[in-house]
Amino acid sequence: MNTEVIKLTLPVMCGYVPLGIAFGILFVELGYPWYFSSLMGIIIFAGAAQFMAIGLLAAGAGLFEVFISTLLLNARHVFYGLSLIKDFDVTGWRKWYLIFGLTDETYSLLTSLPRSMTNSGVMKLQITGYNQGYWIIGCTLGALFGKEIDINTQGLDFTLSALFMVLTIEQFKASQKLAPFIIAFVVGLAALILISASNMLLFSLVMVLCLLLGQYRLQTRILKAK
């Protein structure tokens, strides 16, 4: 057991375990066996998609509807996942697992740590594995004991928002660059004004991608001019 990785992933654990418990409680209410909740944490490992699946299963949605809904919900992973693909300096199943296990929180954690701490593929694998383990534990506990324990989940959805704030602060401390955070704030605000709140995330990611591509082309032209 790597105590350093546990210490690094502790904020994620505080968010994943309670939300996983909430998912497990809601999932078994559909009438499925408890271990299906654990299997979803292992095979799917996507919090928002798993919560969405509860509503789709309850409504009797077909596989195609589930596929399309999940694809649209997780489309954001395509954008920020590409920024780490070269940093996943491992091969074989390890690289595929890092890609599979890349969640919002894991991405934030990997990009907020000093490069000296994450220049090892082993460290990245451990961080990803521990984070998924926290989620699986939460899903399993909720499914097993949810019916016996009366839990008030009001306000629980704020857990990940608070976690993101902590990770954002850590990212700023690690990078000491204010510009990316200002750009993110302006883009997010513009998305809220121009697009509905339910679609602002995807719109924001597209805008940021366009800005990054524009910056890359500008830098390339400047280098060629020199």
N, C-alpha and C positions, 0 to 999 in steps of 0.2 A: 504494500500500500504506500503510495507516494504522498507524503504529508504536504509537500510543496504544492502539488496539483490540487489537493483537497482545499488548501488555503486559498488558492487562486480561483477555484470554482465555487467557493462557498456562497457568494452572492447568487450564482445561478441556482444552486441547490435550494436556497430560500425562496426562489420563485417557482422552480419546477415542481418541487414536491407538493406544495399546497395546491397548485393548479392541476397537477396530475391526480391528486386525490379527488378534486372536484370533477374531473373527467370520469374517473372510475365510478364515482357515485352515480353520475348521470347515465353512464353507459349501461350499467347493470340494471337500471330501471327499465331499459328496453326489453329485458327478459333474456339477455345473452349470458352465457357462463362467465364467471369472473376472469378466467384465464384468457378470454378473448381480449380483454382490456390490456393485459400484459403483452399479448402478441401484437396488438396495434402499436404499443410503445416500442416494441422491438423492430417490427417490419416497416411501419409507417414513420414513426418518430417525427411528427409534425403537429404541434399543439393546436394551432388554429384549424388545420385540416381535420384533426380528430374531433374537435368540438363541432365543426360543421357537419361531419359525418353523422353525428348523433341526430341532428335535425333531418338530414337526408334519409337516414334509415327509418326514422320515425314516420316520415312522410311516404315511405315506400318507393323512393327514387330508384331508377335503374342504374346499371353499371356505367352507361354512357354519360348520364347526368352527373354521377359521382366523379367520373374521370375529368369531365370538362370543368366542373366546379373546383376540383382540387388543382388542376393545371392553372387556372386563372388566379386562384388564391396564392399559389406558391411561385408565380411567375417572377416575383421579385428576386428569388434566389439566383436566377440566370444572370441578373445584372451585377450583384455584388460578389457572386461566386467566381466570376471571371477574374476579378482582381486578385484572387488568391491562388489561382490554378498553378502559377509558376512557383509559388511558395510551398506547395505540397510536394516536397522533395523526397517522396517515397514512391515505390513502384508496386505493381500487382494489386492484390486485394486491399492493401493499406491505403493506397491512393483512392481507390473506389470508396472505401469506408469514410475517408475524410470528406469526400464529395457528398456522400449520402448523409453524413451526420452534421453537415454545416447548417446550423440554425442561426436565427438572428442573434441570439445571445452568444453562441460560440464564435460567430464572426466578430462581434464586438469585443469579446475577450481576447481573441487572437490578435486583433489589430490594435489593441490598447496596451499590450505588453511590450516591453523592450525586445528588440530583435534577438538579443543575446539569450533570451529565455525561450524563444520559440523557433530558433534556427535549427532545432532538432526535430526530425519527423516523429521521433518517439514521444516528445513532449506534446506535439499537436495531437497525436493519436490518443494519448492519455487524457488530455483535456476534453476531446470529443467523446471518448468513451465514458468518462466520469459524468459528463453532462447528460448523456443518454441514460446512464444508470440511474441518475436522480429522477428522471422522467418516468422510467419504468417502475421504480420503487413507488412513486406517487400514484401511478395508474393502478398498480397492484393493491396498494393499501386501501385506496378508495373503493375498488371493486370488492375487496374481501370484507372490509369492516364498515363500509359506508352506511349500510342499512341498520347497523347496530349503534352507530354514533350519530347524534343529532348535531350537525355542523351548520353554523350560519355562514354562508358563503357571500353575504352581501359585502361589496367592496373588494372582493378577492381579485376582480379583474384589474385592479390598479397595481397589483404586485409587479407585473412585468413592466408596466410604465415606470414605476419607481426603479426597477432594476436597470432599465435603459438609461435613466438619468444618471445613475451611479456609474455605469460603463462609459457613458459619454464624458463625464468628468474625468475618468481615468484615461480615456483616449486623449483628451486635451493635455493632461499632465504628461503623457508619454510623448506626444508630438510637439507640444508647445507652438502649434501653428493655429492661429485664430481664423484665417481665411476659409478653410473648409467648413467650419461651423457656421460662419456667417452666411456662406453660400447655401448650406443646408437649410438654415432658418428662412432665408429669403425665398428659396425654391418651395419649401413647405408651405409658407404663408401664401405664396402665389397660387399654389395648387388648391389650397382651401378656398381662396377667393374665386378662382376660375372654374374649379371642378368641385363636385360634391365630396363631402367628407369620406364617404364610403369608397371612393375611387382615387382619393388624393395620393395614396402611397405609390401606386403604379405610375401615375402621372409624374410624380416627383422623381421617381427613379429614371424615367425616360428623359426628363429635363436635365437631370444631373449627368446622365450618359452623354447627351448631346453636348453639354458644356465640356465634359472631359475629352470627348473626341475633338471638339473645336480647339481646346487647349493643346492637345497632342499635335494636331496639324499645324498650329501656329508655331509651336516649338520646333517642329521638323523643318518648317520653312526658314526659320531664323538660323538654324544650324546649317542648312544648305547655303544660305546667303553668305555665311561666314567662310 
